[in-house]
């Protein structure tokens, strides 16, 4: 594959060109299996190439060896993505290697459905992009209620949501402590979008429930559902669902 700008031969599909400082893809779709990851490089709505990275799982069931193997596998995937310098990473598939890879990267990272993830991303990119909110997450939180249930886990859930680029404002709601909860740990869920694209986050901690309003940059129900899916995927990755 050649650089689209200076036509220098690139070592791997979609690599960033160090000769003329040109990106040759703007997004990577990573689809994980437990022993392999397939990376598809996109530039707009064009597929620029594909790379597969494999690993050999430890067969002796040694927990320490398995952890090291998983971390090394994720590290190789992360290194391959860094070679591309994409604006955004989309990911699908097996949770453990996906989560470990996400820890090692500092790009916008979104979970997409496992069913035909590349086509899903291409469909999204053909639509008008949603506005991005470029303000510190803590400045997105407002309203008359300031208490968040769930202690550290509740604050973590709020931080995950506030860090999303399509969230404009979080308005914490009152706490309802009258239910009969059986969960011993906090759980978070983003509800279906309304016609304006806004959603709500339900926090449940034992018998306490809190509904928090999330104002998004979505334009309608359909684009709001995209934001909802991204948020629920991020909360799931953080083991808050």
Sine and cosine of phi, psi and omega as CSV:
sin_phi,cos_phi,sin_psi,cos_psi,sin_omega,cos_omega
0.00,0.00,0.63,-0.78,0.00,-1.00
-0.96,-0.26,0.45,-0.89,0.15,-0.99
-0.90,0.43,0.71,-0.71,-0.04,-1.00
-0.94,0.34,-0.31,0.95,-0.05,-1.00
-1.00,-0.06,-0.81,0.59,-0.10,-0.99
-0.93,-0.36,-0.05,1.00,0.07,-1.00
0.92,0.39,0.32,0.95,0.13,-0.99
-0.92,0.38,0.64,-0.77,0.07,-1.00
-0.91,0.42,0.76,-0.65,0.04,-1.00
-0.99,-0.13,0.59,-0.81,-0.02,-1.00
-0.90,0.43,-0.63,0.78,-0.08,-1.00
-0.65,-0.76,0.42,-0.91,-0.04,-1.00
-0.84,0.54,0.75,-0.66,0.09,-1.00
0.99,0.17,0.07,1.00,-0.01,-1.00
-0.86,0.51,0.55,-0.84,0.15,-0.99
-0.94,0.35,0.72,-0.69,-0.03,-1.00
-1.00,0.08,0.89,-0.46,0.00,-1.00
-0.99,0.14,-0.22,0.98,0.00,-1.00
-0.96,0.26,-0.73,0.68,-0.04,-1.00
-0.89,-0.45,0.18,0.98,0.02,-1.00
0.82,0.57,0.82,0.58,-0.02,-1.00
-0.83,-0.56,0.75,-0.66,0.11,-0.99
-0.98,0.19,0.69,-0.72,0.00,-1.00
-0.95,-0.31,0.14,0.99,0.19,-0.98
-0.38,-0.92,0.42,-0.91,0.04,-1.00
-0.90,-0.43,-0.05,1.00,0.04,-1.00
-0.45,-0.89,0.48,-0.88,0.09,-1.00
-0.81,-0.59,0.75,-0.67,0.12,-0.99
-0.97,-0.25,0.90,-0.44,-0.03,-1.00
-0.96,-0.29,0.86,-0.51,0.01,-1.00
-0.92,-0.39,0.89,-0.45,-0.13,-0.99
-0.99,-0.17,0.74,-0.67,0.38,-0.93
-0.95,-0.33,0.10,-0.99,-0.05,-1.00
-0.94,0.34,-0.44,0.90,-0.03,-1.00
-0.88,-0.48,0.22,0.98,0.02,-1.00
-0.31,-0.95,0.44,-0.90,0.09,-1.00
-0.68,-0.73,0.78,-0.63,0.03,-1.00
-0.96,-0.27,0.84,-0.54,0.00,-1.00
-0.96,-0.27,0.80,-0.60,0.08,-1.00
-0.91,-0.40,0.83,-0.55,-0.05,-1.00
-1.00,-0.07,0.77,-0.64,-0.03,-1.00
-0.87,-0.49,0.58,-0.82,0.17,-0.99
-0.78,-0.62,0.97,-0.23,-0.17,-0.99
0.90,0.43,-0.85,-0.53,0.03,-1.00
-0.97,-0.24,0.26,0.97,-0.01,-1.00
-0.97,-0.25,0.71,-0.70,0.10,-0.99
-0.99,0.12,0.86,-0.51,-0.07,-1.00
-0.99,-0.11,-0.25,0.97,0.02,-1.00
0.33,-0.94,0.06,-1.00,-0.06,-1.00
-0.57,-0.82,0.62,-0.79,0.02,-1.00
-0.67,-0.74,0.65,-0.76,0.05,-1.00
-0.88,-0.47,0.74,-0.67,0.03,-1.00
-0.90,-0.44,0.75,-0.66,-0.05,-1.00
-0.88,-0.47,0.27,-0.96,0.10,-1.00
-0.61,-0.79,0.31,-0.95,0.07,-1.00
-0.92,-0.38,0.90,-0.43,-0.02,-1.00
-0.95,0.32,0.50,-0.87,0.03,-1.00
-0.95,0.33,0.74,-0.67,-0.08,-1.00
-1.00,-0.08,-0.19,0.98,-0.07,-1.00
-1.00,-0.04,0.10,0.99,0.10,-1.00
0.87,0.49,0.44,0.90,0.09,-1.00
-0.98,0.21,0.86,-0.51,-0.11,-0.99
-0.87,0.50,-0.67,0.74,-0.02,-1.00
-0.90,0.44,-0.69,0.72,0.00,-1.00
-0.90,0.44,-0.60,0.80,0.01,-1.00
-0.91,0.41,-0.66,0.75,0.02,-1.00
-0.89,0.45,-0.69,0.72,0.00,-1.00
-0.90,0.43,-0.69,0.72,0.01,-1.00
-0.88,0.47,-0.68,0.73,0.01,-1.00
-0.90,0.44,-0.69,0.72,0.00,-1.00
-0.90,0.44,-0.65,0.76,0.01,-1.00
-0.92,0.38,-0.64,0.77,0.04,-1.00
-0.87,0.50,-0.77,0.64,0.01,-1.00
-0.88,0.48,-0.59,0.80,0.02,-1.00
-0.90,0.44,-0.63,0.78,0.04,-1.00
-0.92,0.40,-0.64,0.77,0.04,-1.00
-0.90,0.43,-0.70,0.71,0.00,-1.00
-0.88,0.47,-0.65,0.76,0.03,-1.00
-0.89,0.46,-0.64,0.77,0.00,-1.00
-0.91,0.42,-0.64,0.77,0.02,-1.00
-0.92,0.40,-0.64,0.77,0.01,-1.00
-0.88,0.47,-0.51,0.86,0.03,-1.00
-0.87,0.49,-0.42,0.91,-0.06,-1.00
-1.00,0.00,-0.43,0.91,-0.08,-1.00
0.78,0.63,0.82,0.57,-0.03,-1.00
-0.97,0.24,0.28,-0.96,0.13,-0.99
-0.98,0.20,-0.56,0.83,-0.12,-0.99
-0.61,-0.79,0.57,-0.82,0.11,-0.99
-0.88,-0.48,0.76,-0.65,0.11,-0.99
-0.93,-0.36,0.61,-0.79,-0.09,-1.00
-0.64,-0.76,0.51,-0.86,0.03,-1.00
-0.51,-0.86,0.27,-0.96,0.11,-0.99
0.96,-0.28,-0.49,-0.87,-0.12,-0.99
-0.86,0.51,0.73,-0.68,-0.15,-0.99
-0.93,0.36,-0.69,0.73,-0.14,-0.99
-0.90,0.44,-0.81,0.59,0.02,-1.00
-0.92,0.40,-0.53,0.85,0.04,-1.00
-0.89,0.46,-0.75,0.66,-0.03,-1.00
-0.89,0.46,-0.67,0.74,-0.02,-1.00
-0.92,0.39,-0.61,0.79,0.05,-1.00
-0.91,0.41,-0.67,0.75,-0.01,-1.00
-0.86,0.51,-0.60,0.80,0.01,-1.00
-0.88,0.47,-0.48,0.88,-0.12,-0.99
-1.00,-0.08,0.05,1.00,-0.04,-1.00
-0.87,-0.50,0.37,-0.93,0.00,-1.00
-0.80,-0.60,0.54,0.84,0.08,-1.00
-0.98,-0.20,0.29,-0.96,0.20,-0.98
-0.84,0.55,0.78,-0.63,-0.17,-0.98
-0.72,-0.70,0.89,-0.46,-0.06,-1.00
-0.82,-0.57,0.67,-0.74,0.10,-0.99
-0.99,0.11,0.70,-0.72,0.05,-1.00
-0.83,-0.55,0.32,-0.95,-0.03,-1.00
-0.85,0.52,0.54,-0.84,-0.03,-1.00
-0.94,0.34,-0.39,0.92,-0.03,-1.00
-0.98,0.18,0.97,-0.26,0.02,-1.00
0.81,0.58,0.88,0.47,-0.08,-1.00
-0.90,0.43,-0.59,0.81,-0.01,-1.00
-0.90,0.44,-0.71,0.71,0.00,-1.00
-0.91,0.42,-0.59,0.81,0.05,-1.00
-0.87,0.49,-0.71,0.71,-0.01,-1.00
-0.92,0.40,-0.66,0.75,0.03,-1.00
-0.88,0.48,-0.63,0.78,0.04,-1.00
-0.89,0.45,-0.66,0.75,0.01,-1.00
-0.90,0.43,-0.65,0.76,-0.09,-1.00
-0.95,0.30,-0.29,0.96,0.07,-1.00
-0.98,0.19,-0.17,0.99,0.01,-1.00
-1.00,-0.07,0.23,-0.97,0.05,-1.00
-0.91,0.42,0.71,-0.71,-0.02,-1.00
-0.94,0.34,0.57,-0.82,0.08,-1.00
-0.98,0.18,0.51,-0.86,0.05,-1.00
-0.89,0.45,0.55,-0.83,0.03,-1.00
-0.97,-0.26,0.72,-0.70,0.00,-1.00
-1.00,-0.07,0.92,-0.39,-0.09,-1.00
-0.96,-0.27,0.90,0.43,0.09,-1.00
-0.74,-0.67,0.41,-0.91,0.00,-1.00
-0.84,0.54,0.65,-0.76,-0.02,-1.00
-0.80,0.60,-0.62,0.78,-0.05,-1.00
-0.90,0.43,-0.43,0.90,-0.01,-1.00
-0.99,0.17,-0.11,0.99,0.02,-1.00
-1.00,0.09,-0.20,0.98,-0.10,-1.00
-1.00,-0.08,0.82,-0.57,-0.01,-1.00
-0.42,-0.91,-0.15,-0.99,-0.03,-1.00
0.94,-0.35,0.05,-1.00,-0.08,-1.00
-0.99,0.13,-0.26,0.96,0.01,-1.00
-0.95,-0.32,0.74,-0.67,-0.05,-1.00
-0.91,-0.41,-0.27,0.96,-0.05,-1.00
-0.99,0.17,0.71,-0.71,0.07,-1.00
-0.90,-0.43,0.77,-0.63,-0.02,-1.00
-0.96,0.26,0.30,-0.95,0.12,-0.99
1.00,-0.05,0.06,1.00,0.04,-1.00
0.87,0.50,-0.72,-0.69,-0.05,-1.00
-0.88,0.47,-0.64,0.77,0.00,-1.00
-0.90,0.43,-0.64,0.77,0.04,-1.00
-0.90,0.43,-0.68,0.74,0.03,-1.00
-0.91,0.40,-0.57,0.82,0.05,-1.00
-0.90,0.44,-0.68,0.73,0.03,-1.00
-0.88,0.48,-0.70,0.71,0.03,-1.00
-0.89,0.46,-0.64,0.77,-0.01,-1.00
-0.91,0.42,-0.64,0.77,0.02,-1.00
-0.88,0.47,-0.70,0.71,0.00,-1.00
-0.93,0.38,-0.69,0.73,-0.03,-1.00
-0.91,0.42,-0.44,0.90,-0.03,-1.00
-0.98,0.19,-0.17,0.99,-0.04,-1.00
-0.95,0.31,0.71,-0.70,-0.11,-0.99
-0.93,0.37,-0.25,0.97,-0.03,-1.00
-0.97,-0.26,0.25,0.97,0.09,-1.00
-0.98,-0.19,0.86,-0.52,-0.01,-1.00
-1.00,-0.01,-0.64,0.77,-0.08,-1.00
-0.42,-0.91,0.56,-0.83,0.08,-1.00
-0.88,-0.47,0.82,-0.57,-0.01,-1.00
-0.89,-0.45,0.99,-0.14,0.00,-1.00
-0.88,0.47,0.62,-0.79,-0.01,-1.00
-0.98,-0.21,0.06,-1.00,0.05,-1.00
-0.92,0.38,0.34,-0.94,-0.04,-1.00
-0.98,-0.18,0.79,-0.61,0.06,-1.00
-0.98,-0.21,0.93,-0.37,-0.05,-1.00
-0.96,-0.28,0.36,0.93,-0.10,-1.00
-0.99,-0.15,0.03,1.00,-0.05,-1.00
-0.99,0.13,-0.01,-1.00,0.04,-1.00
-0.90,-0.44,0.99,0.16,-0.05,-1.00
-1.00,0.09,0.56,-0.83,0.06,-1.00
-0.91,-0.41,-0.17,0.99,-0.01,-1.00
-0.96,0.30,0.72,-0.69,0.02,-1.00
-1.00,-0.02,-0.17,0.98,0.01,-1.00
-0.74,-0.67,0.34,-0.94,-0.06,-1.00
-0.92,0.38,0.62,-0.79,0.09,-1.00
-0.77,-0.64,0.62,-0.79,-0.03,-1.00
-0.81,-0.59,0.61,-0.79,0.02,-1.00
-0.53,-0.85,0.67,-0.74,0.06,-1.00
-0.99,-0.10,0.79,-0.61,-0.07,-1.00
-1.00,0.08,0.21,-0.98,-0.01,-1.00
-0.84,0.54,0.63,-0.78,-0.02,-1.00
-0.92,0.39,0.46,-0.89,0.12,-0.99
-1.00,0.00,-0.07,-1.00,-0.09,-1.00
-0.91,0.41,-0.34,0.94,0.02,-1.00
-1.00,-0.06,0.00,1.00,0.02,-1.00
1.00,0.00,0.05,1.00,0.03,-1.00
-1.00,0.03,0.43,-0.90,-0.06,-1.00
-0.74,-0.67,0.07,-1.00,0.08,-1.00
-0.76,-0.65,0.53,-0.85,0.06,-1.00
-0.93,-0.36,0.85,-0.52,0.07,-1.00
-1.00,-0.08,0.82,-0.57,0.11,-0.99
-0.95,-0.32,0.79,-0.61,0.04,-1.00
-0.85,-0.53,0.81,-0.59,0.01,-1.00
-0.69,-0.73,0.99,-0.15,-0.09,-1.00
0.89,0.45,-0.84,-0.55,-0.01,-1.00
-1.00,0.00,-0.03,1.00,-0.04,-1.00
-1.00,-0.09,0.64,-0.77,0.03,-1.00
-0.74,-0.68,0.67,-0.74,0.05,-1.00
-0.72,-0.69,0.77,-0.64,0.04,-1.00
-0.96,-0.28,0.85,-0.53,-0.05,-1.00
-0.91,-0.42,0.78,-0.62,-0.02,-1.00
-0.99,0.13,0.72,-0.70,0.01,-1.00
-0.88,-0.47,0.89,-0.45,0.05,-1.00
-1.00,-0.03,0.84,-0.55,-0.09,-1.00
-0.93,-0.38,0.11,-0.99,0.10,-1.00
-1.00,-0.03,0.11,0.99,0.03,-1.00
-0.91,0.41,0.44,-0.90,-0.07,-1.00
-0.99,-0.13,-0.41,0.91,-0.12,-0.99
-0.35,-0.94,-0.08,-1.00,-0.04,-1.00
-0.86,0.51,-0.68,0.73,-0.07,-1.00
-0.89,0.45,-0.75,0.66,0.00,-1.00
-0.95,0.31,-0.49,0.87,0.10,-0.99
-0.90,0.43,-0.58,0.82,0.05,-1.00
-0.91,0.41,-0.53,0.85,0.09,-1.00
-0.90,0.44,-0.69,0.72,0.03,-1.00
-0.90,0.44,-0.68,0.73,0.02,-1.00
-0.85,0.53,-0.71,0.70,-0.01,-1.00
-0.88,0.47,-0.67,0.74,0.04,-1.00
-0.87,0.49,-0.71,0.71,-0.04,-1.00
-0.92,0.40,-0.70,0.71,0.02,-1.00
-0.89,0.45,-0.60,0.80,0.03,-1.00
-0.91,0.42,-0.65,0.76,0.01,-1.00
-0.91,0.41,-0.64,0.77,0.03,-1.00
-0.93,0.37,-0.59,0.81,0.05,-1.00
-0.91,0.42,-0.67,0.74,0.02,-1.00
-0.88,0.47,-0.53,0.85,0.02,-1.00
-1.00,0.09,0.10,1.00,0.01,-1.00
0.86,0.51,0.65,0.76,0.03,-1.00
-0.95,-0.32,0.16,0.99,0.06,-1.00
-0.85,-0.52,0.00,0.00,0.00,0.00
